[in-house]
Amino acid sequence: MTPAADTVDPNTAPWASLARLPGIGPSRAQAICDYRQAYAADHGPAPAFATAADLAAVPGIGEVTVERIAPYLAFGAAAALRGEAP
């Protein structure tokens, strides 16, 4: 993957796309999917992630991982729904 050409929205990306992100792999991709599902159960349709930093709330994802995957993430629609700039 290359950052500019291969961005994904962690709010909507399928497990396979998340698993391909550097440093994520199968278990962290599943953790992101599980977090999204739990977030939706508590907050309705609001997206779980508006910025890369929001992914630090996912168990198993720390600041180093967030920094590594940030160039591969896109948040336009999520940020707009939460009232934040992309």
Secondary structure as UniProt FT lines:
FT   TURN            3..5
FT   TURN            10..12
FT   HELIX           15..19
FT   TURN            22..24
FT   HELIX           25..43
FT   TURN            44..45
FT   HELIX           52..57
FT   TURN            59..60
FT   HELIX           63..69
FT   HELIX           70..72
FT   HELIX           76..81
FT   TURN            82..83
//
